Amino acid sequence: MTQKDFHPYLMPLDAPRILMGRGHSVAEYGAQMLATDKAIGLKAEWERLLAEPFRGITVDGKVQENLFSLADEGFDPAPAVEAAHALLSSLKDEQRQAVGHRIDATAWRAWYNPEIPFNDHGIRLETVSDHAREAFLTLLKACTSPRGYEKVLQLFSANRYLGETYDLLNIMNEWSYHLLMFGTPSKTEPWGWSIYGHHACFNCFILGNQLVISPTFMGVEPNVIDRGDGSSFALFVSEEERGLALMQSLSPQLQDRATVYRQMEDPAMPPGRFNFADQRHLGGAFQDNRIVPIEGVCASEFSPEQRKMLLSTAEAFLEHIPDNPRRARMRMIEQYLDHTWWSWIGGHGDDDPFYFRLQSPVVMIEFDHHSGMWLTNEQPEKFHIHTITRIPNGNDYGRALLGAWQRSQSEAAGR
């Protein structure tokens, strides 16, 4: 696969959008951006969706029950609990108060991925001490795989790279993210934390030896970060390559059925199928209750090798999860392989931009090449990538496990 150079698509440094941010605080920049018609409409729609009671993503509006249960999945919560307490103790009193929320707080669902501050929940990592930031990184490391930890740091670095490119480090840097904590850190009772901001959104729920990281939003623009100092890296290479290899392995008949739209912005798309904020994504911010009908082809029609490729593709998107919880997650995904659907938008040549979705009762994964936000490409290009992972049928944010735990506690109290 070739990778088009993003440099010809850089905005001039005196572009109006850049000037709106330069020399201003995040709040001042946000006030300007949130006064635009698009942002006003988007925020109103997000607030409407947030007001809905949580149900979870479904294919038809009906939640499939009894998919998720309490179990020992081999996660060791002790390092995370220790790191969380150290983080809390490193904060000032007012920061500690701002960061803490009930385990079932609606604020779980208020994450967003633009650089614009759509809300002020929690605390922003750029406002806390270096000691507190190091404590957060220890918590992050305790809840991710080694590759996952590295990947999140690369997402932070990529955000800073964009800020460096446009002299907008006041808006985009490695710490311009909200941090929230939920419940009380415990080895046995449910708790969690989240971060969100430009191109990095993580929701981490912990219950004993179980760990849920969902929803996630990870993206980058551009996807190759090269500061010229020998520390260059590229993001989402494996996710892109595995998805494309699977699509290219299918027979022409299956490729045709998997392709729900041939153009990235296809005139055949119904209203709402494409929007300026999420483009082709269906599981983005505030879409917790979205009905996402199955599309494309079912993995039951794949060859054994293609089924392995599908599982390998899914695992590439879950590499941030520690080994034992990830193995448990993959076993569940494999259990529902005959109920897993694969859909595609765009071409499937080596150089084509594309979107794909992997969807089953227990996982929904989306990959999308986007048009420019901070670059000027009007058509999707392979250097701007957004990815989303979700757990349908009510276990985003670990909600299904939380409900099961609460019922078990009620039953135990009633004996």
SESE-159809 format. One line per 5 residues: number of its first residue (from 0); their letters; for each residue y, z, x of N, C-alpha, C, O. Coordinates in pm, whole numbers. Each point is the difference from the previous one (the first is absolute). Layout:
<atoms>
NUM> A> Y Z X Y Z X Y Z X Y Z X  ...
</atoms>
This chain:
<atoms>
0> MTQKD> -120 0 84 120 0 -84 125 0 87 6 68 103  91 -144 -144 127 1 71 93 100 -65 -19 38 -116  118 3 189 97 98 -50 139 -58 20 46 -16 113  21 -15 -223 133 -58 11 98 103 56 -7 119 -31  97 -167 115 101 87 60 101 42 -106 52 -84 -74
5> FHPYL> -23 214 66 93 49 -101 146 -9 44 90 8 -83  -66 -25 213 137 8 51 97 -98 -66 115 36 -23  -157 -161 -9 95 -90 -67 46 50 -138 96 -52 -55  -165 152 1 33 50 -133 79 131 3 18 63 -104  29 -24 219 83 120 9 135 -23 -68 59 -107 13
10> MPLDA> -12 207 -86 134 -7 -58 104 7 111 -23 64 103  138 -129 -122 110 23 95 46 145 -8 -5 62 -106  49 -8 218 35 141 5 120 37 -85 28 118 -23  45 -220 -23 112 28 -90 -32 -35 -145 91 -16 -82  -221 3 49 -39 -27 -139 43 116 -88 -5 116 43
15> PRILM> 47 -143 -167 50 107 -88 -96 116 -16 43 116 -2  -174 -143 -9 -95 110 -20 -3 91 122 -11 122 -14  20 -180 132 -1 81 121 128 81 9 -3 117 39  114 -178 -73 128 72 6 6 114 -101 72 98 21  -147 -110 -131 -6 109 -98 -60 126 59 30 111 -43
20> GRGHS> -117 -129 145 -67 115 58 61 50 129 -7 119 30  66 -208 46 45 40 133 114 101 -9 100 -21 -68  -120 131 139 103 104 6 3 92 -119 85 89 -8  -178 -107 -86 -3 83 -120 -122 93 3 -100 -31 65  110 142 -133 -116 86 -16 -99 -66 -96 33 -95 -70
25> VAEYG> -155 147 70 -101 -52 -93 49 13 -144 -19 -91 -81  82 204 48 49 21 -136 110 -101 -35 2 -52 -112  87 26 206 108 -96 -26 -54 -141 -16 42 -75 -88  -136 40 174 -64 -132 -12 -74 -10 -133 11 -101 -70  -85 206 35 -74 -2 -125 89 -14 -121 -34 -70 -95
30> AQMLA> 149 137 97 93 -9 -113 46 -143 -21 14 -45 -114  10 -27 223 41 -140 -13 -113 -86 -55 20 -79 -92  -139 96 147 -114 -82 -42 -42 31 -143 -37 -90 -76  41 219 39 -44 38 -134 100 -39 -108 -28 12 -119  145 -59 160 100 -48 -96 -21 -147 -35 68 -52 -89
35> TDKAI> -160 -17 158 -26 -140 -31 -84 -12 -127 -75 92 -35  89 -204 -33 -71 -19 -128 -151 11 16 -68 61 -82  14 -121 189 -145 4 20 -49 143 20 -101 40 -58  174 36 139 -43 138 27 15 87 -123 -85 87 -25  191 -108 -53 19 77 -124 -118 -23 -94 -56 95 -56
40> GLKAE> 19 -222 39 -111 -33 -89 -132 53 51 -82 50 -78  60 -59 210 -125 46 58 -13 151 -12 -107 50 -37  214 23 66 -6 146 -9 -24 44 -144 -76 95 -23  138 -161 -73 -21 36 -141 -146 -22 -41 -59 82 -70  3 -193 115 -140 -28 -33 -92 100 67 -96 46 -62
45> WERLL> 123 -11 186 -83 99 69 9 136 -68 -101 69 -12  219 -31 -32 15 129 -69 -76 0 -132 -57 101 -39  57 -214 -30 -76 -11 -125 -149 18 26 -68 72 -73  19 -138 177 -143 10 31 -38 140 46 -108 49 -32  197 15 108 -29 135 49 -10 100 -114 -71 100 11
50> AEPFR> 143 -126 -120 -1 92 -114 -132 -5 -78 -27 90 -79  -54 -192 101 -129 -9 -68 -98 103 56 -2 23 121  -78 40 -206 -106 87 54 -95 -80 87 -30 -116 -29  -18 177 136 -90 -71 91 -133 -29 -66 -60 87 -63  14 -211 79 -131 -40 -49 -82 -64 112 -119 27 16
55> GITVD> 185 -112 62 -67 -74 105 -9 -147 -32 10 -40 -116  -29 -40 217 -17 -144 -18 -134 -27 -67 -102 59 36  104 -148 -134 -122 -37 -72 -2 -151 -21 100 -68 22  -214 18 -64 -9 -143 -30 37 -32 -143 31 -114 -33  -35 217 -54 24 -27 -143 71 115 -71 6 2 -123
60> GKVQE> 49 93 198 68 114 -61 -91 118 -26 48 105 -42  -177 -120 64 -96 108 -22 -55 48 134 -52 -80 78  64 208 -51 -47 57 126 -152 15 -5 -53 60 -93  -16 -114 193 -144 24 12 -22 142 49 53 39 104  -127 37 -177 -19 141 31 -117 22 96 -85 -87 19
65> NLFSL> 84 205 41 -113 49 81 -29 -87 124 -115 -12 42  219 -47 13 -17 -78 123 14 86 125 -58 -31 104  134 139 -113 36 80 116 -41 145 -22 28 57 -106  -94 2 203 -50 136 -17 24 81 126 19 -54 108  -20 187 -124 16 91 113 -123 -12 90 -113 -4 -49
70> ADEGF> 136 0 180 -111 -16 94 47 40 139 119 10 27  -215 13 59 29 22 141 -4 -135 70 -108 -56 20  224 4 17 7 -131 65 27 11 150 33 -99 66  -46 220 -13 2 16 144 136 9 64 11 -6 123  94 21 -203 133 17 58 20 147 36 -30 88 -80
75> DPAPA> 80 -63 200 29 137 43 147 30 -31 88 -53 67  -60 137 -167 139 23 -39 75 97 91 122 8 -6  -195 65 93 64 107 76 115 -49 88 107 61 -3  -123 -168 82 114 -46 81 120 -42 -84 115 22 39  -141 -84 -154 110 -41 -86 72 121 -59 123 2 -8
80> VEAAH> -199 98 -33 61 122 -55 85 69 107 113 41 -28  -166 -29 147 76 62 109 127 -78 29 107 59 19  -119 -192 -15 117 -83 30 104 9 -111 120 2 27  -165 4 -152 93 9 -112 78 131 3 121 2 -23  -190 109 52 70 128 9 99 0 116 110 55 -11
85> ALLSS> -149 -116 123 92 -9 114 122 -84 -36 112 33 40  -133 -139 -113 112 -84 -45 94 79 -90 121 -3 19  -177 73 -116 84 77 -92 79 107 74 116 25 -31  -179 38 128 69 106 74 109 -55 90 91 73 39  -98 -201 -6 101 -62 87 125 -43 -76 100 -37 61
90> LKDEQ> -106 42 -195 113 -46 -82 96 114 -30 -37 117 0  161 -155 -25 97 97 -49 -35 37 -144 -74 -73 -67  127 185 19 -34 47 -134 29 -105 -106 -83 -25 -88  201 -39 95 35 -98 -102 -88 -125 10 -29 -64 -102  -14 28 223 -90 -113 17 -138 33 -56 -65 -83 -63
95> RQAVG> 20 205 89 -131 42 -51 -1 -1 -152 -100 -38 -62  209 78 3 10 -1 -146 2 -142 -54 -60 -29 -103  130 -60 174 11 -138 -48 -131 -76 15 -30 -88 -80  -49 120 183 -120 -76 26 -116 38 -91 -90 -81 -23  91 203 -31 -114 51 -74 1 -36 -148 105 5 -65
100> HRIDA> -223 -43 12 -15 -38 -140 -134 53 -53 -90 30 77  80 -21 -208 -127 35 -63 -103 -108 31 36 -115 28  -162 152 -33 -106 -94 32 -3 -119 -97 -41 -109 38  85 131 -160 -2 -108 -100 140 -55 -29 22 -57 -106  70 74 198 138 -42 -22 12 -150 -17 -71 -78 64
105> TAWRA> 161 37 -153 28 -141 -21 52 -66 127 -13 -121 18  73 201 71 56 -55 123 -106 -70 86 36 -83 83  -163 114 -99 -106 -77 68 24 -150 -21 -17 -80 92  55 44 -214 1 -139 -42 135 -69 22 18 -115 -41  75 183 107 135 -54 14 22 -73 132 114 -24 39
110> WYNPE> -221 -12 30 13 -71 129 53 -141 -22 -15 -60 -107  78 9 209 50 -138 -2 -5 -55 142 -12 76 96  23 -209 -82 -12 -60 132 125 -68 54 -2 -35 119  110 12 -193 120 -56 64 69 102 91 -31 119 -3  123 -167 83 80 89 85 111 69 -79 63 93 50
115> IPFND> -38 -138 -171 104 56 -85 -47 135 -55 -113 7 -50  192 100 57 -42 130 -52 9 6 -153 104 34 -55  -215 -68 -11 -2 0 -146 -7 141 -59 30 19 -118  -70 79 198 2 138 -47 18 91 121 1 -46 114  13 175 -140 23 96 108 -106 110 1 29 113 37
120> HGIRL> -151 -147 -80 -107 100 -3 -38 44 141 9 -79 94  -52 203 -80 -49 50 126 110 8 105 116 24 -32  -155 -44 157 95 -2 111 -24 -128 79 -111 -51 2  215 1 62 -16 -117 86 -25 47 142 67 89 51  -166 -152 12 -41 44 133 112 -14 102 1 71 101
125> ETVSD> 94 -160 -126 110 -15 95 97 118 -5 87 12 87  -100 74 -188 93 113 -14 -58 131 54 70 101 1  -196 -101 44 -62 124 45 0 6 153 33 -99 66  -70 211 -11 1 20 144 -112 -78 68 -96 -41 -64  111 21 193 -106 -64 77 -131 78 -12 -108 -58 -8
130> HAREA> 120 190 6 -119 85 -13 -71 -26 -133 -122 -8 -5  200 -6 -102 -59 -27 -132 -65 -138 -3 -106 -17 -61  168 -80 125 -59 -134 4 -132 0 77 -96 -65 -41  92 138 152 -125 10 74 -107 69 -85 -118 -37 7  157 136 -84 -95 67 -89 -51 -95 -107 -118 3 -36
135> FLTLL> 207 -88 -16 -46 -100 -97 -100 -95 63 -102 -33 -62  128 -12 183 -93 -91 66 -136 65 22 -102 -67 -7  101 196 32 -128 72 13 -74 -1 -134 -122 -18 -3  195 38 -106 -61 -8 -134 -53 -141 -26 -112 -16 -48  192 -84 79 -44 -138 -19 -127 -28 79 -93 -62 -52
140> KACTS> 87 107 175 -117 -23 85 -124 69 -55 -110 -51 12  129 168 -73 -113 75 -56 -57 -66 -125 -113 31 -40  187 -122 -21 -41 -61 -127 -32 -148 12 -25 -66 -101  25 13 223 -27 -142 20 -100 -20 111 -27 91 80  -29 -211 -75 -84 -39 112 89 -27 121 121 -15 -16
145> PRGYE> -178 8 137 83 -36 115 74 -132 -20 118 -10 33  -186 -92 -88 67 -126 -27 105 17 -110 106 -61 7  -135 142 -106 96 22 -107 127 67 50 110 -37 -39  -127 136 124 116 67 58 85 -98 80 123 -4 -13  -189 -76 96 71 -101 79 71 -100 -91 113 -42 28
150> KVLQL> -178 5 -137 56 -101 -91 126 51 -68 99 -73 -11  -101 198 -34 120 55 -64 114 8 101 114 -31 -34  -143 72 156 105 2 103 53 -140 26 120 -17 26  -207 -83 -32 46 -137 18 88 -45 -117 96 -74 20  -129 117 -140 86 -31 -115 138 61 19 102 -65 -25
155> FSANR> -98 190 71 129 65 28 76 -77 108 120 -22 -11  -192 -19 116 62 -73 109 51 -136 -46 107 -44 42  -183 -21 -130 44 -130 -53 127 15 -82 87 -87 3  -75 197 -76 122 24 -76 118 18 95 110 -50 -25  -133 124 133 106 16 99 37 -134 65 117 -27 26
160> YLGET> -218 -56 -2 24 -132 61 96 -82 -85 89 -67 54  -107 72 -185 92 -72 -88 140 60 8 99 -73 0  -92 205 6 130 65 17 65 -36 132 121 -20 6  -200 12 101 53 -40 130 52 -144 -5 105 -32 56  -182 -54 -123 35 -142 -4 137 -24 -62 75 -86 45
165> YDLLN> -44 163 -149 126 -20 -72 103 109 25 102 6 -69  -127 80 167 90 112 27 19 84 -127 113 31 -40  -225 3 -21 1 78 -124 -94 120 10 -70 33 -95  68 32 210 -86 116 16 41 115 -90 -78 92 -24  199 -95 -27 42 101 -97 -72 -17 -133 -9 95 -77
170> IMNEW> -43 -213 50 -70 -30 -126 -151 -7 21 -77 51 -80  36 -116 191 -143 -22 25 -35 49 139 43 -57 100  -122 164 -95 -47 54 126 -139 59 -22 -54 -9 -110  -4 68 214 -137 49 -11 -12 126 -84 -112 43 -28  223 17 -14 -5 124 -78 65 -14 -138 22 101 -67
175> SYHLL> 10 -222 24 72 -14 -127 -97 -2 -118 -9 -98 -74  -64 210 58 -103 12 -104 11 135 -70 31 102 61  -58 -103 -190 -9 123 -78 -133 68 31 -103 -66 17  106 198 -11 -121 81 12 -4 99 -114 98 71 -25  -211 -65 -46 -21 97 -107 -133 69 23 -93 -59 55
180> MFGTP> 84 185 -99 -127 73 5 -29 55 -140 90 34 -75  -219 -28 44 -43 36 -135 -104 113 7 -95 -6 78  115 108 -161 -91 112 1 16 82 127 97 -17 74  -191 106 -50 0 86 117 -114 -41 92 -115 -3 -45  142 -27 173 -107 -41 90 -115 100 -1 21 120 18
185> SKTEP> -143 -170 -39 -116 87 -20 -126 -73 43 -9 -122 -12  -88 197 62 -129 -59 36 -89 -24 -121 -98 -73 8  132 135 -121 -89 -8 -117 69 -50 -126 -67 -52 -89  197 67 79 71 -39 -122 82 -127 24 33 -32 114  1 -40 -223 65 -130 16 145 11 48 75 87 -44
190> WGWSI> -38 -177 133 136 -11 48 18 -140 60 -95 -78 5  215 49 38 19 -132 58 141 -22 48 83 91 -1  -57 -212 44 132 -37 51 18 -150 -14 -96 -75 -19  220 31 28 28 -144 -5 118 -32 89 87 84 23  -85 -206 25 119 -56 64 27 -135 -63 -93 -70 -43
195> YGHHA> 219 33 36 32 -134 -48 137 -44 48 89 81 28  -77 -211 -19 122 -64 46 -32 -144 33 -98 -55 -50  180 -8 133 -12 -143 24 -132 -36 68 -22 32 116  -64 -100 -192 -125 -56 50 -106 103 37 -97 -34 67  113 160 -107 -103 100 27 2 106 -109 95 77 -11
200> CFNCF> -201 -75 -70 -12 98 -109 -144 50 -1 -94 -78 -13  78 210 28 -132 63 8 -2 116 -97 93 81 -3  -198 -71 -77 -21 114 -88 -134 62 35 -105 -62 -19  108 184 71 -119 64 56 -34 126 -80 79 95 -4  -196 -95 -60 -48 112 -82 -123 59 67 -91 -73 40
205> ILGNQ> 88 206 -28 -110 69 69 -57 106 -93 73 80 -58  -205 -80 45 -70 102 -79 -128 35 76 -101 -70 -9  107 179 82 -115 40 79 -39 -108 98 81 -39 84  -204 -10 -94 -50 -102 92 20 -142 -52 -59 -94 52  143 80 -154 33 -133 -51 145 -34 32 88 85 -4
210> LVISP> -67 -213 36 132 -50 34 23 -131 -73 -83 -91 7  195 80 -76 40 -123 -67 134 -44 57 96 77 -3  -89 -198 55 128 -58 41 22 -123 -87 -50 -108 30  125 127 -136 23 -108 -96 104 47 -102 -6 114 -46  99 -200 9 21 -137 46 57 -4 142 58 97 49
215> TFMGV> -77 -211 16 71 -28 123 76 -131 -15 -45 -92 -67  158 87 130 75 -125 17 31 -12 148 63 88 58  -107 -195 4 31 -25 140 46 -144 16 -63 -92 -52  172 74 123 52 -134 18 79 -12 129 25 98 69  15 -220 -40 78 -24 122 72 -134 -10 -52 -97 -54
220> EPNVI> 172 94 106 80 -122 9 91 12 124 99 73 -5  -131 -143 113 -112 -89 26 -125 79 41 7 121 25  -121 -191 -19 -125 71 27 -35 7 148 -94 70 38  169 -139 47 -18 10 144 121 73 57 114 -46 -14  -138 159 75 107 84 55 -4 -14 152 -93 47 65
225> DRGDG> 193 -111 -10 4 -25 144 140 30 52 93 -79 -16  -80 194 78 128 42 56 22 -51 143 103 27 61  -203 -100 -9 13 -51 135 -28 102 107 32 -23 117  -92 137 -154 -26 106 98 -149 21 24 -42 100 59  -39 -197 -105 -144 10 20 -74 81 -105 -121 20 12
230> SSFAL> 192 26 -114 -64 84 -102 -14 -74 -133 0 63 -106  -13 -194 110 -3 -78 -124 -129 27 -78 -102 37 58  109 -55 -190 -118 12 -86 22 -83 -125 113 -36 -34  -222 5 -33 4 -74 -126 -73 82 -105 -100 65 29  150 -70 -152 -58 78 -109 -67 -91 -103 44 -113 -24
235> FVSEE> -151 164 -37 -73 -62 -110 -73 -129 41 -25 -87 -84  -8 77 211 -73 -117 48 -141 0 -57 -48 -103 -49  -20 217 57 -139 8 -48 -8 -23 -149 -87 -73 -47  177 134 -29 0 -16 -145 18 -148 -38 -70 -52 -88  162 -13 155 27 -141 -29 -117 -88 39 -43 -85 -78
240> ERGLA> -11 106 198 -107 -86 49 -128 16 -81 -67 -98 -32  33 222 -3 -125 22 -74 10 -57 -142 -95 -61 -49  210 79 -16 16 -55 -133 -7 -151 0 -66 -60 -86  133 -3 181 -2 -146 7 -139 -52 36 -45 -99 -57  -23 165 149 -135 -43 37 -95 5 -120 -82 -89 -18
245> LMQSL> 94 194 -63 -82 8 -121 30 -115 -93 -91 -66 -49  219 42 24 37 -108 -91 -50 -135 51 -50 -82 -76  64 60 206 -43 -128 57 -152 -14 0 -51 -112 8  -21 223 -18 -147 -6 0 -57 -39 -135 -116 -40 -9  197 50 -96 -50 -28 -135 -19 -150 -20 66 -82 65
250> SPQLQ> -154 48 -154 -18 -140 -36 127 -52 -67 78 79 -52  -56 -211 52 118 -54 -68 9 44 -146 110 22 -52  -225 -10 -14 1 40 -141 49 145 -14 81 30 -88  -131 59 174 44 139 -8 146 14 46 74 80 -56  -35 -156 155 140 2 42 92 -40 -115 104 61 -22
255> DRATV> -146 -163 -51 82 -48 -112 11 106 -108 108 20 -56  -217 48 26 3 104 -104 73 124 47 64 68 -81  -72 -37 210 70 117 51 151 -21 2 76 96 -11  -32 -221 24 142 -31 11 63 0 -139 -18 -95 -77  91 200 44 59 11 -133 132 -76 -9 38 -44 -108
260> YRQME> 32 30 221 121 -84 6 2 -68 136 -30 62 102  63 -189 -101 -4 -77 124 129 11 80 0 -21 121  109 53 -187 127 18 69 37 147 -1 -32 73 -95  100 -29 200 36 141 11 100 42 -109 -5 113 -48  93 -202 11 84 20 -118 -28 -117 -93 71 -100 0
265> DPAMP> -176 116 -78 -55 -111 -77 66 -9 -137 13 102 -69  30 -222 29 59 -15 -135 -94 44 -112 44 31 -110  -175 -27 139 -96 41 -103 -6 151 -18 -64 48 -94  130 28 181 -3 146 -13 74 44 -126 110 -49 -27  -168 141 -50 70 51 -118 115 91 41 5 44 115
270> PGRFN> 87 -15 -206 110 93 32 -53 134 52 -93 57 -57  152 -9 165 -41 128 56 -107 -8 106 -23 97 72  -43 -214 -61 -107 -10 103 58 -3 140 -65 41 96  187 -90 -83 73 4 126 131 72 -24 67 -26 -100  -29 117 191 132 62 -12 60 18 139 -72 2 99
275> FADQR> 203 10 -93 68 -2 129 -36 120 87 4 -10 122  -39 123 -183 -28 121 79 -141 -2 59 -17 24 119  -82 -52 -201 -139 5 44 -60 -138 25 -110 -12 54  183 -93 -94 -49 -137 11 -134 -11 -74 -1 11 -122  -112 -30 190 -126 -18 -73 -77 130 -22 -97 2 -75
280> HLGGA> 138 105 138 -72 127 -14 3 51 -144 100 -14 -70  -210 74 28 -10 60 -133 -6 153 8 27 68 -99  -60 -14 213 -20 145 13 108 69 81 -26 101 64  147 -155 -65 108 56 81 55 130 -55 -62 66 -83  180 -31 132 63 126 -38 17 10 -151 44 -95 -65
285> FQDNR> -77 211 10 17 35 -141 -92 -79 -93 20 0 -122  -122 -65 177 -94 -76 -83 -129 79 -24 -108 -57 -12  120 190 5 -117 87 -9 -86 -25 -122 -120 25 3  179 -72 -111 -74 -19 -125 -17 -147 -36 -33 -32 -114  54 -55 208 -2 -143 -31 -139 -46 -43 -101 44 54
290> IVPIE> 98 -132 -152 -123 -67 -39 -13 -125 86 86 -88 -5  -192 81 84 -22 -112 92 -134 -64 -34 -103 43 52  101 -144 -139 -127 -62 -37 -68 -62 122 67 -44 94  -199 41 -96 -73 -62 110 25 -151 -1 16 -61 -106  -13 4 225 21 -143 17 -89 -50 113 -51 79 79
295> GVCAS> 34 -210 -73 -69 -60 113 -149 -8 -18 -49 -40 -106  -26 79 209 -146 -8 -3 -58 138 33 62 79 70  -180 -53 -122 -67 128 21 -87 -7 125 -63 -101 27  62 210 47 -80 5 123 -149 -12 -26 -77 -25 92  35 43 -216 -142 -20 -33 -44 -144 28 -119 -28 13
300> EFSPE> 216 -65 -4 -31 -140 29 6 -31 150 -28 -113 40  64 209 41 11 -23 144 -137 6 65 -92 65 -51  79 -132 164 -120 11 81 -4 137 66 103 69 5  -219 -27 47 -5 129 71 102 9 113 62 105 19  -43 -213 56 98 1 109 142 13 -54 82 72 58
305> QRKML> -53 -139 -168 135 9 -58 26 139 -58 114 47 2  -217 18 -53 16 136 -49 33 94 117 81 91 -14  -145 -114 129 33 78 119 144 -25 43 71 91 40  -29 -216 -50 137 -35 37 100 67 -94 107 43 43  -142 -36 -171 87 66 -97 15 148 33 110 54 -4
310> LSTAE> -222 13 37 6 142 36 77 19 130 75 97 14  -92 -187 80 73 8 125 150 -16 -24 81 67 64  -45 -156 -155 141 -17 -35 56 127 -60 108 45 37  -183 14 -130 46 125 -62 19 108 104 98 74 -3  -193 -62 97 8 107 99 119 -17 93 55 98 50
315> AFLEH> -13 -223 -27 118 -23 84 124 64 -61 89 44 72  -83 -40 -204 115 59 -70 -10 153 -9 98 67 -33  -216 -14 64 -22 145 -10 -21 63 138 -49 113 9  86 -184 96 -25 50 135 82 124 33 -29 69 98  131 -40 -178 82 118 24 -70 129 -41 43 108 40
320> IPDNP> -150 -116 -119 -69 119 -50 -95 51 107 -67 -81 64  58 212 -42 -96 54 100 -143 -44 -29 -33 -35 -114  -50 38 216 -132 -63 -8 -84 46 -119 -46 -83 -78  26 214 63 -89 46 -106 51 -33 -140 -76 -54 -80  200 84 47 50 -41 -132 -1 -152 -20 -21 -49 -111
325> RRARM> 45 -26 220 -3 -147 -14 -142 -48 -30 -19 -91 -81  -79 151 146 -139 -39 -30 -34 30 -146 -64 -81 -67  107 196 18 -23 33 -142 69 -101 -90 -55 -42 -102  176 4 140 77 -98 -78 -71 -135 -1 -9 -65 -105  -41 22 219 -67 -129 9 -132 2 -76 -39 -102 -58
330> RMIEQ> -31 214 57 -123 8 -79 29 -20 -148 -75 -69 -70  183 127 23 36 -17 -140 40 -144 -29 -39 -56 -103  116 -5 193 39 -140 -19 -124 -89 -4 -9 -91 -82  -85 117 173 -123 -80 2 -83 21 -126 -65 -92 -48  68 213 -5 -74 29 -124 46 -89 -115 -79 -36 -87
335> YLDHT> 207 0 87 57 -81 -108 25 -145 43 86 -68 -56  -162 22 155 23 -134 53 -26 -108 -104 69 -103 -1  -166 124 -87 -28 -99 -103 104 1 -112 -5 -81 -92  99 175 101 110 7 -97 135 -18 72 103 47 -47  -108 -115 161 118 -21 83 43 -146 -12 -82 -91 6
340> WWSWI> 212 71 -23 54 -134 -21 95 -37 113 72 84 54  -74 -212 -20 79 -55 110 89 -112 -55 -48 -96 -59  179 111 80 93 -102 -50 101 -37 107 23 76 94  36 -194 -108 80 -61 106 117 -76 -59 -12 -58 -108  124 58 177 115 -82 -34 44 -72 127 5 60 107
345> GGHGD> 26 -190 -119 45 -78 114 -112 -81 61 -109 -10 -56  138 -49 173 -100 -78 70 -89 88 86 26 119 17  -132 -180 37 -89 77 88 -26 -73 131 -106 16 61  203 -98 -19 -4 -54 134 48 104 100 59 101 -38  -85 -126 165 34 98 102 148 37 1 35 114 31
350> DDPFY> 51 -208 -64 143 23 9 67 33 -133 120 23 -4  -197 -21 -103 57 21 -134 34 147 -24 -80 87 36  195 -56 -95 21 135 -53 -84 19 -125 -32 -96 -70  -5 222 42 -88 23 -114 11 144 -47 57 87 65  -116 -65 -182 -19 133 -60 -147 10 -37 -60 -97 -45
355> FRLQS> 1 216 63 -133 22 -57 -11 142 -54 73 90 41  -166 -74 -134 -25 132 -59 -151 23 -10 -75 -88 -43  34 205 83 -137 48 -14 6 113 -102 76 95 19  -154 -105 -127 16 93 -111 -135 39 -60 -81 -85 -34  59 216 23 -120 52 -64 39 126 -75 117 39 2
360> PVVMI> -211 27 -70 35 125 -68 50 110 94 65 94 -46  -95 -105 178 32 111 91 95 -39 113 32 84 84  13 -208 -80 94 -40 104 79 -122 -46 -52 -87 -69  179 83 108 81 -121 -15 81 -17 128 76 88 39  -94 -202 24 66 -32 127 76 -129 -18 -52 -97 -54
365> EFDHH> 177 95 100 82 -121 -8 61 -31 136 44 89 73  -41 -217 -41 63 -51 122 91 -114 -41 -39 -86 -79  163 84 133 95 -103 -42 91 -39 115 54 86 70  -38 -216 -50 104 -53 89 127 -20 -83 -3 -63 -106  113 118 154 124 3 -78 105 -96 54 -4 -40 116
370> SGMWL> 96 5 -202 123 -64 44 89 107 64 -34 118 1  147 -160 52 82 91 79 76 102 -81 51 -29 -108  -42 149 161 90 103 -47 108 25 105 120 -3 -30  -165 28 154 92 14 111 -1 -123 90 71 -5 101  -152 -92 -136 2 -131 62 36 -102 -108 -6 31 -118
375> TNEQP> 43 -151 159 60 -95 -96 -99 -100 -58 42 -89 -75  -171 99 106 -95 -97 -54 -9 13 -151 -32 106 -53  60 -215 -16 -4 1 -147 -142 -15 -54 -26 34 -115  -65 -83 197 -139 -12 -38 -83 103 76 39 41 110  -152 2 -166 -84 97 71 -42 -51 138 -35 -117 16
380> EKFHI> 39 205 80 -45 -32 135 -93 110 48 2 113 -51  -85 -146 150 -103 92 42 51 112 90 -78 85 43  209 -83 -14 55 110 78 58 111 -87 51 99 53  -57 -112 -185 43 107 -91 -119 34 -89 -40 -81 -84  -16 201 103 -125 37 -67 18 132 -73 57 95 53
385> HTITR> -108 -91 -176 -10 125 -76 -147 21 -38 -70 -94 -36  25 219 46 -136 35 -44 5 125 -86 83 88 20  -175 -82 -117 -8 114 -90 -147 37 -18 -85 -88 -17  55 217 20 -133 47 -42 19 102 -111 91 83 4  -178 -91 -104 2 94 -112 -143 34 -40 -96 -70 33
390> IPNGN> 85 181 -106 -127 39 -61 20 -5 -151 66 88 -55  -120 -188 -13 19 -12 -145 -69 112 -77 -68 85 57  89 -88 -187 -67 92 -92 28 147 30 -85 87 -21  207 -61 71 50 136 -1 -14 83 125 31 119 -3  -76 -179 117 -11 84 118 104 -30 107 -13 50 112
395> DYGRA> 117 -129 -142 117 0 85 55 143 3 -4 71 -100  56 -31 215 52 135 22 -109 107 -16 31 119 -12  -159 -161 11 -109 96 -19 -2 61 -137 -58 107 -19  122 -172 -78 15 63 -132 -135 24 -70 -17 103 -64  -77 -196 77 -130 21 -66 -72 119 63 -63 78 -72
400> LLGAW> 71 -64 204 -63 115 65 71 129 -36 -64 103 -20  196 -108 10 74 119 -41 -44 44 -140 -20 119 -25  6 -214 -66 -45 33 -135 -140 60 1 -26 96 -73  -63 -152 154 -136 53 8 1 142 56 -74 86 -47  157 -61 147 9 134 59 56 99 -103 -50 112 -11
405> QRSQS> 152 -152 -62 60 89 -100 -102 34 -109 -5 113 -48  -74 -212 9 -103 28 -102 -105 95 55 -48 87 -72  12 -105 197 -100 90 59 53 143 8 -76 95 -17  205 -81 44 58 132 6 3 67 -138 -25 119 -12  56 -197 -90 2 51 -136 -138 43 -44 -17 105 -63
410> EAAGR> -83 -187 97 -137 33 -37 -45 128 71 -66 84 -61  102 -71 190 -39 119 74 67 126 -57 -59 107 -5  185 -123 -37 72 114 -56 -54 40 -135 10 116 -40  -70 -213 -33 -52 29 -133 -138 59 -3 -49 41 -105  -15 -38 221 -137 56 3 2 151 -12 -106 63 0
</atoms>
